[in-house]
Amino acid sequence: MRLADQRIKEQAIKREYELAQRRKRDPKFAHGWGHSTVGSIHDCNRAAFERSLRAYWDRLYVGWNPYKKDGNGCWEVWQKPAEKRPILAYDDETTNTKIYTLEAISSDYIHWVADLDYLSYDFIAKLRSMDAWEDKQLLQKHDDAYEAHFDKLEREENENIKYVVKHNKQVFRDLLDYTQQGFNPLDFFNKR
């Protein structure tokens, strides 16, 4: 590499380092109002909402996330983890000693329930309507819908066959005459 190219490379590296240091020093401000304002004017009483939520299912809780919705924040409904997982708390490499603690850690994919713009009791009613455990006849309804779908398909197929027979009576009569004369019915469809 030429000496001039080496200097350009060093200057570029130095410039990137200075920019990274400047970014670290610059204050970071929130984009929205979610960090300074919690909730919305449309919220119901948070304590009463949480009591109603826990009355529906004792593992649900509500929290404010200021980073969602472009920094404006929103309420999140979460489910408490059912089991605790071991987390490495201390690791001494010289004596090879490891100490673990049990902690309940929430997973975004398993324990997140919903994002709410504002707290409303309508959400609990929506949860009740979506809940499959409340509906004792869920499997029976599913089986009935399944049978109704296949009955509909069979009915449409029968109607289609009736339509084809009705509009092609002469072709079927010709086929009947052809087979009664002792010919193979497949030859009837293959001849032109």
LUMLOPA-23157 format. One record per atom (N, C-alpha, C): residue number from 0; x, y, z; atom name. Coordinates in nm, 2 decimals. Atoms other than C-alpha are relative to their C-alpha. Layout:
! LUMLOPA-23157
ATOM;NUM;X;Y;Z;CA
...
! end
This chain:
! LUMLOPA-23157
ATOM;0;0.09;-0.12;0.00;N
ATOM;0;0.00;0.00;0.00;CA
ATOM;0;0.09;0.12;0.00;C
ATOM;1;-0.08;-0.12;0.01;N
ATOM;1;0.13;0.34;-0.09;CA
ATOM;1;-0.01;0.08;0.13;C
ATOM;2;0.00;-0.08;-0.12;N
ATOM;2;0.22;0.59;0.19;CA
ATOM;2;-0.12;0.10;0.00;C
ATOM;3;0.11;-0.09;0.01;N
ATOM;3;-0.05;0.83;0.07;CA
ATOM;3;-0.13;-0.07;0.04;C
ATOM;4;0.12;0.08;-0.03;N
ATOM;4;-0.32;0.56;0.08;CA
ATOM;4;0.00;-0.03;0.15;C
ATOM;5;-0.01;0.04;-0.14;N
ATOM;5;-0.20;0.46;0.43;CA
ATOM;5;-0.04;0.12;0.09;C
ATOM;6;0.04;-0.12;-0.08;N
ATOM;6;-0.24;0.82;0.56;CA
ATOM;6;-0.15;0.03;-0.01;C
ATOM;7;0.14;-0.02;0.01;N
ATOM;7;-0.59;0.85;0.41;CA
ATOM;7;-0.08;-0.10;0.08;C
ATOM;8;0.07;0.10;-0.08;N
ATOM;8;-0.69;0.53;0.58;CA
ATOM;8;0.01;0.03;0.15;C
ATOM;9;-0.02;-0.04;-0.14;N
ATOM;9;-0.55;0.65;0.91;CA
ATOM;9;-0.09;0.12;0.04;C
ATOM;10;0.08;-0.12;-0.02;N
ATOM;10;-0.73;0.98;0.88;CA
ATOM;10;-0.15;-0.04;0.01;C
ATOM;11;0.14;0.05;0.00;N
ATOM;11;-1.06;0.80;0.80;CA
ATOM;11;-0.03;-0.07;0.13;C
ATOM;12;0.02;0.07;-0.13;N
ATOM;12;-1.02;0.58;1.11;CA
ATOM;12;-0.01;0.10;0.11;C
ATOM;13;0.00;-0.10;-0.11;N
ATOM;13;-0.94;0.88;1.33;CA
ATOM;13;-0.13;0.08;-0.01;C
ATOM;14;0.12;-0.08;0.02;N
ATOM;14;-1.24;1.07;1.19;CA
ATOM;14;-0.12;-0.08;0.06;C
ATOM;15;0.11;0.09;-0.05;N
ATOM;15;-1.47;0.77;1.27;CA
ATOM;15;0.01;-0.01;0.15;C
ATOM;16;-0.02;0.01;-0.15;N
ATOM;16;-1.32;0.74;1.62;CA
ATOM;16;-0.05;0.13;0.07;C
ATOM;17;0.04;-0.13;-0.05;N
ATOM;17;-1.38;1.12;1.68;CA
ATOM;17;-0.16;0.01;0.00;C
ATOM;18;0.14;0.00;0.01;N
ATOM;18;-1.74;1.09;1.56;CA
ATOM;18;-0.07;-0.09;0.10;C
ATOM;19;0.06;0.09;-0.10;N
ATOM;19;-1.81;0.79;1.78;CA
ATOM;19;0.01;0.06;0.14;C
ATOM;20;-0.01;-0.06;-0.13;N
ATOM;20;-1.67;0.98;2.08;CA
ATOM;20;-0.10;0.12;0.02;C
ATOM;21;0.09;-0.11;-0.01;N
ATOM;21;-1.88;1.28;2.00;CA
ATOM;21;-0.14;-0.05;0.02;C
ATOM;22;0.13;0.06;-0.02;N
ATOM;22;-2.19;1.06;1.97;CA
ATOM;22;-0.02;-0.04;0.15;C
ATOM;23;0.01;0.04;-0.14;N
ATOM;23;-2.12;0.93;2.32;CA
ATOM;23;-0.02;0.12;0.09;C
ATOM;24;0.01;-0.12;-0.09;N
ATOM;24;-2.09;1.28;2.47;CA
ATOM;24;-0.14;0.07;-0.02;C
ATOM;25;0.12;-0.08;0.03;N
ATOM;25;-2.40;1.42;2.30;CA
ATOM;25;-0.12;-0.06;0.08;C
ATOM;26;0.12;0.05;-0.07;N
ATOM;26;-2.72;1.40;2.51;CA
ATOM;26;-0.10;-0.06;-0.09;C
ATOM;27;0.11;0.06;0.08;N
ATOM;27;-3.00;1.18;2.39;CA
ATOM;27;-0.13;0.04;0.06;C
ATOM;28;0.13;-0.04;-0.05;N
ATOM;28;-3.35;1.32;2.42;CA
ATOM;28;-0.10;-0.09;-0.06;C
ATOM;29;0.11;0.08;0.04;N
ATOM;29;-3.67;1.13;2.39;CA
ATOM;29;-0.07;0.07;-0.12;C
ATOM;30;0.07;-0.06;0.12;N
ATOM;30;-3.85;1.18;2.05;CA
ATOM;30;-0.14;0.04;0.04;C
ATOM;31;0.14;-0.03;-0.03;N
ATOM;31;-4.20;1.18;2.20;CA
ATOM;31;-0.01;0.04;0.15;C
ATOM;32;0.02;-0.04;-0.13;N
ATOM;32;-4.36;1.26;2.53;CA
ATOM;32;-0.02;-0.11;0.10;C
ATOM;33;0.02;0.12;-0.09;N
ATOM;33;-4.37;0.90;2.67;CA
ATOM;33;0.09;0.00;0.12;C
ATOM;34;-0.09;0.00;-0.11;N
ATOM;34;-4.08;0.96;2.90;CA
ATOM;34;-0.04;0.10;0.11;C
ATOM;35;0.05;-0.10;-0.10;N
ATOM;35;-4.23;1.27;3.07;CA
ATOM;35;-0.14;-0.02;0.04;C
ATOM;36;0.14;0.02;-0.02;N
ATOM;36;-4.60;1.18;3.05;CA
ATOM;36;-0.03;-0.15;0.00;C
ATOM;37;0.04;0.14;-0.01;N
ATOM;37;-4.73;0.84;3.16;CA
ATOM;37;-0.15;-0.01;-0.02;C
ATOM;38;0.14;0.02;0.02;N
ATOM;38;-5.07;0.74;3.02;CA
ATOM;38;-0.06;0.10;-0.09;C
ATOM;39;0.08;-0.08;0.09;N
ATOM;39;-5.34;0.92;2.84;CA
ATOM;39;-0.12;0.06;0.08;C
ATOM;40;0.11;-0.06;-0.07;N
ATOM;40;-5.63;1.15;2.93;CA
ATOM;40;-0.13;-0.10;-0.01;C
ATOM;41;0.11;0.10;0.02;N
ATOM;41;-5.86;0.86;2.82;CA
ATOM;41;0.01;-0.12;0.09;C
ATOM;42;-0.01;0.11;-0.09;N
ATOM;42;-5.73;0.62;3.08;CA
ATOM;42;-0.10;-0.01;0.11;C
ATOM;43;0.08;0.02;-0.12;N
ATOM;43;-5.95;0.47;3.34;CA
ATOM;43;0.10;-0.01;0.12;C
ATOM;44;-0.08;0.01;-0.12;N
ATOM;44;-5.82;0.44;3.70;CA
ATOM;44;0.09;-0.13;-0.01;C
ATOM;45;-0.10;0.11;0.03;N
ATOM;45;-5.50;0.23;3.67;CA
ATOM;45;-0.02;-0.11;0.11;C
ATOM;46;0.01;0.10;-0.10;N
ATOM;46;-5.54;0.06;4.01;CA
ATOM;46;-0.12;-0.09;-0.01;C
ATOM;47;0.13;0.08;0.02;N
ATOM;47;-5.90;-0.04;3.95;CA
ATOM;47;0.01;-0.09;-0.13;C
ATOM;48;-0.01;0.08;0.12;N
ATOM;48;-5.81;-0.16;3.60;CA
ATOM;48;0.09;-0.12;0.03;C
ATOM;49;-0.08;0.11;-0.04;N
ATOM;49;-5.53;-0.38;3.74;CA
ATOM;49;-0.07;-0.10;0.09;C
ATOM;50;0.08;0.09;-0.08;N
ATOM;50;-5.77;-0.52;4.00;CA
ATOM;50;-0.09;-0.08;-0.08;C
ATOM;51;0.09;0.07;0.09;N
ATOM;51;-6.02;-0.61;3.73;CA
ATOM;51;0.08;-0.10;-0.09;C
ATOM;52;-0.08;0.09;0.08;N
ATOM;52;-5.74;-0.76;3.52;CA
ATOM;52;0.04;-0.12;0.08;C
ATOM;53;-0.04;0.11;-0.08;N
ATOM;53;-5.62;-0.97;3.81;CA
ATOM;53;-0.12;-0.08;0.04;C
ATOM;54;0.12;0.08;-0.03;N
ATOM;54;-5.98;-1.07;3.89;CA
ATOM;54;-0.03;-0.09;-0.12;C
ATOM;55;0.02;0.08;0.11;N
ATOM;55;-6.00;-1.20;3.54;CA
ATOM;55;0.10;-0.12;-0.01;C
ATOM;56;-0.11;0.10;-0.01;N
ATOM;56;-5.66;-1.38;3.56;CA
ATOM;56;0.11;0.06;0.08;C
ATOM;57;-0.10;-0.06;-0.09;N
ATOM;57;-5.42;-1.33;3.84;CA
ATOM;57;0.14;0.01;-0.05;C
ATOM;58;-0.14;-0.01;0.05;N
ATOM;58;-5.11;-1.36;3.62;CA
ATOM;58;0.02;0.12;-0.09;C
ATOM;59;-0.01;-0.12;0.09;N
ATOM;59;-5.18;-1.04;3.42;CA
ATOM;59;0.04;0.12;0.07;C
ATOM;60;-0.03;-0.13;-0.06;N
ATOM;60;-5.03;-0.70;3.49;CA
ATOM;60;0.03;0.10;-0.11;C
ATOM;61;-0.01;-0.11;0.10;N
ATOM;61;-4.99;-0.36;3.32;CA
ATOM;61;0.13;0.07;0.03;C
ATOM;62;-0.12;-0.08;-0.02;N
ATOM;62;-4.68;-0.16;3.26;CA
ATOM;62;0.01;0.10;-0.11;C
ATOM;63;-0.01;-0.11;0.09;N
ATOM;63;-4.59;0.16;3.08;CA
ATOM;63;0.14;-0.01;-0.08;C
ATOM;64;-0.12;0.01;0.08;N
ATOM;64;-4.34;0.14;2.79;CA
ATOM;64;0.02;0.13;-0.08;C
ATOM;65;-0.01;-0.13;0.06;N
ATOM;65;-4.21;0.49;2.69;CA
ATOM;65;0.06;-0.01;-0.14;C
ATOM;66;-0.07;0.01;0.13;N
ATOM;66;-4.02;0.36;2.38;CA
ATOM;66;-0.08;-0.03;-0.12;C
ATOM;67;0.09;0.04;0.11;N
ATOM;67;-4.31;0.23;2.18;CA
ATOM;67;-0.07;0.12;-0.06;C
ATOM;68;0.08;-0.11;0.07;N
ATOM;68;-4.52;0.44;1.93;CA
ATOM;68;0.08;0.12;-0.02;C
ATOM;69;-0.09;-0.11;0.03;N
ATOM;69;-4.23;0.66;1.83;CA
ATOM;69;0.03;0.09;0.12;C
ATOM;70;-0.04;-0.07;-0.12;N
ATOM;70;-4.14;0.76;2.18;CA
ATOM;70;-0.12;0.06;0.08;C
ATOM;71;0.12;-0.05;-0.07;N
ATOM;71;-4.50;0.85;2.28;CA
ATOM;71;-0.04;-0.09;0.11;C
ATOM;72;0.03;0.09;-0.11;N
ATOM;72;-4.54;0.54;2.49;CA
ATOM;72;-0.13;-0.06;-0.02;C
ATOM;73;0.13;0.07;-0.01;N
ATOM;73;-4.82;0.29;2.54;CA
ATOM;73;0.00;-0.09;0.12;C
ATOM;74;0.01;0.10;-0.10;N
ATOM;74;-4.95;0.06;2.80;CA
ATOM;74;0.02;-0.14;-0.06;C
ATOM;75;-0.02;0.14;0.04;N
ATOM;75;-4.85;-0.31;2.78;CA
ATOM;75;-0.06;-0.09;0.10;C
ATOM;76;0.05;0.10;-0.09;N
ATOM;76;-5.03;-0.60;2.93;CA
ATOM;76;0.08;-0.12;-0.02;C
ATOM;77;-0.09;0.12;-0.01;N
ATOM;77;-4.81;-0.89;3.03;CA
ATOM;77;-0.05;-0.10;0.09;C
ATOM;78;0.03;0.12;-0.09;N
ATOM;78;-4.84;-1.23;3.18;CA
ATOM;78;0.12;-0.03;0.08;C
ATOM;79;-0.11;0.04;-0.08;N
ATOM;79;-4.62;-1.32;3.47;CA
ATOM;79;0.05;-0.14;-0.04;C
ATOM;80;-0.06;0.14;0.04;N
ATOM;80;-4.38;-1.61;3.39;CA
ATOM;80;-0.04;-0.10;0.10;C
ATOM;81;0.05;0.11;-0.09;N
ATOM;81;-4.50;-1.94;3.53;CA
ATOM;81;0.12;-0.06;0.08;C
ATOM;82;-0.11;0.07;-0.07;N
ATOM;82;-4.15;-2.07;3.62;CA
ATOM;82;0.12;0.09;0.00;C
ATOM;83;-0.12;-0.08;-0.01;N
ATOM;83;-3.82;-1.92;3.72;CA
ATOM;83;0.11;-0.08;-0.07;C
ATOM;84;-0.12;0.06;0.07;N
ATOM;84;-3.50;-1.99;3.52;CA
ATOM;84;0.13;0.04;0.07;C
ATOM;85;-0.13;-0.03;-0.06;N
ATOM;85;-3.15;-2.01;3.65;CA
ATOM;85;0.08;0.10;-0.08;C
ATOM;86;-0.08;-0.11;0.06;N
ATOM;86;-2.94;-1.70;3.58;CA
ATOM;86;0.14;0.00;0.07;C
ATOM;87;-0.13;0.00;-0.06;N
ATOM;87;-2.56;-1.69;3.63;CA
ATOM;87;0.02;0.13;0.07;C
ATOM;88;-0.02;-0.12;-0.07;N
ATOM;88;-2.50;-1.44;3.91;CA
ATOM;88;0.15;0.02;0.04;C
ATOM;89;-0.14;-0.01;-0.04;N
ATOM;89;-2.13;-1.51;4.00;CA
ATOM;89;0.08;-0.11;-0.07;C
ATOM;90;-0.09;0.10;0.07;N
ATOM;90;-1.85;-1.68;3.80;CA
ATOM;90;0.14;0.03;0.04;C
ATOM;91;-0.15;-0.01;-0.03;N
ATOM;91;-1.50;-1.72;3.95;CA
ATOM;91;0.08;-0.10;-0.08;C
ATOM;92;-0.07;0.09;0.10;N
ATOM;92;-1.27;-1.85;3.68;CA
ATOM;92;0.12;-0.06;0.07;C
ATOM;93;-0.12;0.06;-0.06;N
ATOM;93;-0.98;-1.92;3.92;CA
ATOM;93;-0.04;-0.12;0.07;C
ATOM;94;0.04;0.12;-0.08;N
ATOM;94;-1.17;-2.16;4.14;CA
ATOM;94;-0.11;-0.08;-0.08;C
ATOM;95;0.11;0.06;0.08;N
ATOM;95;-1.43;-2.25;3.87;CA
ATOM;95;-0.13;-0.01;0.08;C
ATOM;96;0.12;0.00;-0.08;N
ATOM;96;-1.71;-2.16;4.10;CA
ATOM;96;-0.11;0.09;-0.07;C
ATOM;97;0.11;-0.07;0.06;N
ATOM;97;-2.04;-2.06;3.96;CA
ATOM;97;-0.12;0.00;0.09;C
ATOM;98;0.12;-0.01;-0.08;N
ATOM;98;-2.34;-1.93;4.15;CA
ATOM;98;-0.12;0.05;-0.09;C
ATOM;99;0.12;-0.04;0.08;N
ATOM;99;-2.69;-1.92;3.99;CA
ATOM;99;-0.11;0.04;0.10;C
ATOM;100;0.12;-0.04;-0.07;N
ATOM;100;-3.00;-1.75;4.11;CA
ATOM;100;-0.12;-0.03;-0.09;C
ATOM;101;0.13;0.03;0.07;N
ATOM;101;-3.36;-1.83;4.01;CA
ATOM;101;-0.07;0.14;-0.02;C
ATOM;102;0.07;-0.12;0.03;N
ATOM;102;-3.53;-1.54;3.84;CA
ATOM;102;-0.11;-0.02;-0.10;C
ATOM;103;0.11;0.01;0.09;N
ATOM;103;-3.86;-1.50;3.66;CA
ATOM;103;0.02;0.10;-0.11;C
ATOM;104;-0.04;-0.09;0.11;N
ATOM;104;-3.77;-1.35;3.32;CA
ATOM;104;-0.11;-0.01;-0.10;C
ATOM;105;0.10;0.00;0.10;N
ATOM;105;-4.04;-1.24;3.08;CA
ATOM;105;0.06;-0.01;-0.14;C
ATOM;106;-0.04;0.01;0.14;N
ATOM;106;-4.01;-1.33;2.71;CA
ATOM;106;-0.10;0.08;-0.08;C
ATOM;107;0.10;-0.08;0.09;N
ATOM;107;-4.16;-1.10;2.44;CA
ATOM;107;-0.09;-0.09;-0.07;C
ATOM;108;0.08;0.08;0.09;N
ATOM;108;-4.29;-1.39;2.24;CA
ATOM;108;-0.10;-0.08;0.08;C
ATOM;109;0.09;0.08;-0.08;N
ATOM;109;-4.45;-1.58;2.53;CA
ATOM;109;-0.09;0.08;0.09;C
ATOM;110;0.07;-0.06;-0.10;N
ATOM;110;-4.56;-1.34;2.79;CA
ATOM;110;-0.07;0.14;-0.03;C
ATOM;111;0.06;-0.13;0.04;N
ATOM;111;-4.66;-1.02;2.60;CA
ATOM;111;-0.14;-0.03;-0.04;C
ATOM;112;0.14;0.03;0.03;N
ATOM;112;-5.04;-1.00;2.57;CA
ATOM;112;-0.05;0.11;-0.10;C
ATOM;113;0.06;-0.10;0.09;N
ATOM;113;-5.13;-0.66;2.41;CA
ATOM;113;0.06;0.14;0.03;C
ATOM;114;-0.03;-0.15;-0.02;N
ATOM;114;-5.04;-0.29;2.36;CA
ATOM;114;-0.13;0.07;0.00;C
ATOM;115;0.12;-0.08;-0.01;N
ATOM;115;-5.30;-0.05;2.47;CA
ATOM;115;0.03;0.15;-0.01;C
ATOM;116;-0.02;-0.14;0.01;N
ATOM;116;-5.32;0.32;2.37;CA
ATOM;116;-0.05;0.07;0.13;C
ATOM;117;0.05;-0.05;-0.12;N
ATOM;117;-5.53;0.38;2.68;CA
ATOM;117;-0.07;-0.11;0.08;C
ATOM;118;0.06;0.10;-0.08;N
ATOM;118;-5.66;0.18;2.97;CA
ATOM;118;-0.15;0.01;0.00;C
ATOM;119;0.14;0.00;0.00;N
ATOM;119;-6.02;0.08;2.93;CA
ATOM;119;-0.05;-0.14;0.03;C
ATOM;120;0.05;0.13;-0.04;N
ATOM;120;-6.24;-0.20;3.07;CA
ATOM;120;-0.05;-0.08;-0.12;C
ATOM;121;0.04;0.07;0.12;N
ATOM;121;-6.34;-0.28;2.71;CA
ATOM;121;0.10;-0.11;-0.04;C
ATOM;122;-0.10;0.10;0.03;N
ATOM;122;-6.01;-0.46;2.68;CA
ATOM;122;-0.02;-0.13;0.08;C
ATOM;123;0.03;0.13;-0.08;N
ATOM;123;-6.11;-0.71;2.96;CA
ATOM;123;-0.12;-0.07;-0.07;C
ATOM;124;0.12;0.06;0.07;N
ATOM;124;-6.44;-0.77;2.77;CA
ATOM;124;0.05;-0.07;-0.12;C
ATOM;125;-0.05;0.06;0.13;N
ATOM;125;-6.24;-0.83;2.45;CA
ATOM;125;0.08;-0.13;0.04;C
ATOM;126;-0.07;0.12;-0.04;N
ATOM;126;-6.01;-1.08;2.64;CA
ATOM;126;-0.10;-0.11;0.03;C
ATOM;127;0.10;0.10;-0.03;N
ATOM;127;-6.32;-1.26;2.77;CA
ATOM;127;-0.06;-0.06;-0.13;C
ATOM;128;0.06;0.05;0.12;N
ATOM;128;-6.47;-1.29;2.42;CA
ATOM;128;0.10;-0.08;-0.08;C
ATOM;129;-0.10;0.07;0.07;N
ATOM;129;-6.14;-1.42;2.28;CA
ATOM;129;0.05;-0.13;0.07;C
ATOM;130;-0.05;0.11;-0.08;N
ATOM;130;-6.08;-1.67;2.56;CA
ATOM;130;-0.07;-0.13;-0.03;C
ATOM;131;0.06;0.13;0.03;N
ATOM;131;-6.13;-2.03;2.46;CA
ATOM;131;-0.04;-0.08;0.12;C
ATOM;132;0.03;0.08;-0.11;N
ATOM;132;-6.14;-2.16;2.81;CA
ATOM;132;-0.14;0.03;0.06;C
ATOM;133;0.14;-0.04;-0.05;N
ATOM;133;-6.46;-1.97;2.89;CA
ATOM;133;-0.11;-0.08;-0.08;C
ATOM;134;0.10;0.06;0.09;N
ATOM;134;-6.64;-2.14;2.60;CA
ATOM;134;0.01;-0.15;0.02;C
ATOM;135;0.00;0.14;-0.03;N
ATOM;135;-6.73;-2.49;2.72;CA
ATOM;135;-0.03;-0.08;-0.12;C
ATOM;136;0.05;0.07;0.12;N
ATOM;136;-6.88;-2.59;2.38;CA
ATOM;136;0.09;0.03;-0.12;C
ATOM;137;-0.08;-0.04;0.11;N
ATOM;137;-6.58;-2.47;2.17;CA
ATOM;137;0.03;-0.12;-0.09;C
ATOM;138;-0.03;0.11;0.09;N
ATOM;138;-6.49;-2.82;2.04;CA
ATOM;138;-0.12;-0.04;-0.08;C
ATOM;139;0.12;0.04;0.07;N
ATOM;139;-6.85;-2.90;1.96;CA
ATOM;139;-0.03;0.10;-0.11;C
ATOM;140;0.03;-0.11;0.10;N
ATOM;140;-6.89;-2.56;1.77;CA
ATOM;140;0.10;-0.02;-0.12;C
ATOM;141;-0.10;0.02;0.11;N
ATOM;141;-6.57;-2.64;1.58;CA
ATOM;141;-0.04;-0.12;-0.09;C
ATOM;142;0.04;0.12;0.08;N
ATOM;142;-6.69;-2.99;1.48;CA
ATOM;142;-0.13;0.03;-0.08;C
ATOM;143;0.12;-0.03;0.07;N
ATOM;143;-7.03;-2.85;1.38;CA
ATOM;143;0.03;0.09;-0.13;C
ATOM;144;-0.05;-0.09;0.11;N
ATOM;144;-6.86;-2.58;1.16;CA
ATOM;144;0.07;-0.09;-0.11;C
ATOM;145;-0.07;0.09;0.09;N
ATOM;145;-6.64;-2.85;1.01;CA
ATOM;145;-0.09;-0.08;-0.08;C
ATOM;146;0.10;0.09;0.07;N
ATOM;146;-6.93;-3.08;0.92;CA
ATOM;146;-0.09;0.09;-0.09;C
ATOM;147;0.08;-0.09;0.08;N
ATOM;147;-7.13;-2.78;0.79;CA
ATOM;147;0.07;0.04;-0.13;C
ATOM;148;-0.08;-0.03;0.12;N
ATOM;148;-6.85;-2.69;0.56;CA
ATOM;148;0.01;-0.12;-0.10;C
ATOM;149;-0.01;0.11;0.09;N
ATOM;149;-6.82;-3.04;0.42;CA
ATOM;149;-0.14;-0.03;-0.06;C
ATOM;150;0.13;0.01;0.05;N
ATOM;150;-7.20;-3.06;0.38;CA
ATOM;150;-0.02;0.10;-0.11;C
ATOM;151;0.01;-0.10;0.11;N
ATOM;151;-7.19;-2.74;0.18;CA
ATOM;151;0.08;-0.04;-0.12;C
ATOM;152;-0.08;0.05;0.11;N
ATOM;152;-6.91;-2.88;-0.04;CA
ATOM;152;-0.07;-0.11;-0.08;C
ATOM;153;0.07;0.11;0.07;N
ATOM;153;-7.11;-3.20;-0.11;CA
ATOM;153;-0.12;0.05;-0.07;C
ATOM;154;0.11;-0.06;0.06;N
ATOM;154;-7.42;-3.00;-0.18;CA
ATOM;154;0.03;0.07;-0.13;C
ATOM;155;-0.04;-0.07;0.12;N
ATOM;155;-7.24;-2.78;-0.43;CA
ATOM;155;0.05;-0.10;-0.11;C
ATOM;156;-0.04;0.10;0.10;N
ATOM;156;-7.09;-3.09;-0.60;CA
ATOM;156;-0.12;-0.07;-0.06;C
ATOM;157;0.12;0.06;0.06;N
ATOM;157;-7.43;-3.25;-0.64;CA
ATOM;157;-0.07;0.09;-0.09;C
ATOM;158;0.06;-0.10;0.09;N
ATOM;158;-7.57;-2.93;-0.78;CA
ATOM;158;0.08;0.01;-0.13;C
ATOM;159;-0.08;-0.01;0.12;N
ATOM;159;-7.28;-2.91;-1.02;CA
ATOM;159;-0.02;-0.12;-0.10;C
ATOM;160;0.03;0.12;0.08;N
ATOM;160;-7.34;-3.27;-1.14;CA
ATOM;160;-0.14;0.01;-0.06;C
ATOM;161;0.13;-0.02;0.06;N
ATOM;161;-7.71;-3.20;-1.19;CA
ATOM;161;0.00;0.10;-0.11;C
ATOM;162;-0.02;-0.10;0.11;N
ATOM;162;-7.62;-2.89;-1.39;CA
ATOM;162;0.06;-0.06;-0.13;C
ATOM;163;-0.07;0.06;0.11;N
ATOM;163;-7.38;-3.09;-1.61;CA
ATOM;163;-0.10;-0.10;-0.07;C
ATOM;164;0.09;0.10;0.06;N
ATOM;164;-7.64;-3.37;-1.67;CA
ATOM;164;-0.11;0.07;-0.07;C
ATOM;165;0.11;-0.07;0.06;N
ATOM;165;-7.92;-3.12;-1.74;CA
ATOM;165;0.04;0.06;-0.13;C
ATOM;166;-0.04;-0.07;0.12;N
ATOM;166;-7.72;-2.93;-2.00;CA
ATOM;166;0.07;-0.08;-0.10;C
ATOM;167;-0.06;0.09;0.09;N
ATOM;167;-7.56;-3.23;-2.16;CA
ATOM;167;-0.07;-0.13;-0.02;C
ATOM;168;0.08;0.12;0.01;N
ATOM;168;-7.85;-3.47;-2.19;CA
ATOM;168;0.03;-0.08;-0.13;C
ATOM;169;-0.02;0.06;0.13;N
ATOM;169;-7.79;-3.54;-2.56;CA
ATOM;169;0.13;-0.08;0.00;C
ATOM;170;-0.13;0.07;0.00;N
ATOM;170;-7.43;-3.63;-2.50;CA
ATOM;170;-0.01;-0.13;0.08;C
ATOM;171;0.01;0.12;-0.08;N
ATOM;171;-7.52;-3.88;-2.23;CA
ATOM;171;-0.09;-0.10;-0.07;C
ATOM;172;0.08;0.09;0.08;N
ATOM;172;-7.79;-4.03;-2.45;CA
ATOM;172;0.08;-0.07;-0.10;C
ATOM;173;-0.09;0.06;0.10;N
ATOM;173;-7.53;-4.08;-2.72;CA
ATOM;173;0.09;-0.10;0.06;C
ATOM;174;-0.09;0.09;-0.07;N
ATOM;174;-7.30;-4.24;-2.47;CA
ATOM;174;-0.07;-0.13;0.04;C
ATOM;175;0.08;0.11;-0.04;N
ATOM;175;-7.57;-4.47;-2.35;CA
ATOM;175;-0.02;-0.09;-0.13;C
ATOM;176;0.02;0.08;0.12;N
ATOM;176;-7.65;-4.58;-2.71;CA
ATOM;176;0.13;-0.07;-0.04;C
ATOM;177;-0.13;0.05;0.04;N
ATOM;177;-7.28;-4.63;-2.78;CA
ATOM;177;0.04;-0.12;0.08;C
ATOM;178;-0.03;0.12;-0.09;N
ATOM;178;-7.23;-4.86;-2.48;CA
ATOM;178;-0.10;-0.11;-0.02;C
ATOM;179;0.10;0.11;0.02;N
ATOM;179;-7.55;-5.05;-2.55;CA
ATOM;179;0.03;-0.08;-0.13;C
ATOM;180;-0.04;0.07;0.12;N
ATOM;180;-7.41;-5.13;-2.89;CA
ATOM;180;0.12;-0.09;0.02;C
ATOM;181;-0.11;0.09;-0.04;N
ATOM;181;-7.12;-5.31;-2.71;CA
ATOM;181;0.13;0.06;-0.02;C
ATOM;182;-0.13;-0.06;0.01;N
ATOM;182;-6.85;-5.06;-2.76;CA
ATOM;182;0.05;0.05;0.14;C
ATOM;183;-0.07;-0.04;-0.13;N
ATOM;183;-6.60;-4.95;-2.49;CA
ATOM;183;-0.04;0.15;0.02;C
ATOM;184;0.04;-0.14;-0.02;N
ATOM;184;-6.72;-4.62;-2.33;CA
ATOM;184;0.12;0.10;-0.01;C
ATOM;185;-0.12;-0.08;0.01;N
ATOM;185;-6.36;-4.49;-2.33;CA
ATOM;185;0.02;0.04;-0.14;C
ATOM;186;-0.02;-0.03;0.14;N
ATOM;186;-6.35;-4.51;-2.71;CA
ATOM;186;-0.10;0.12;-0.04;C
ATOM;187;0.10;-0.11;0.03;N
ATOM;187;-6.66;-4.27;-2.71;CA
ATOM;187;0.07;0.14;0.02;C
ATOM;188;-0.06;-0.12;-0.03;N
ATOM;188;-6.45;-4.00;-2.54;CA
ATOM;188;0.12;0.03;-0.08;C
ATOM;189;-0.12;-0.02;0.07;N
ATOM;189;-6.14;-4.06;-2.74;CA
ATOM;189;-0.02;0.03;-0.15;C
ATOM;190;0.02;-0.02;0.14;N
ATOM;190;-6.30;-4.05;-3.08;CA
ATOM;190;-0.04;0.15;-0.03;C
ATOM;191;0.02;-0.15;0.03;N
ATOM;191;-6.33;-3.71;-3.26;CA
ATOM;191;-0.11;0.01;-0.10;C
! end
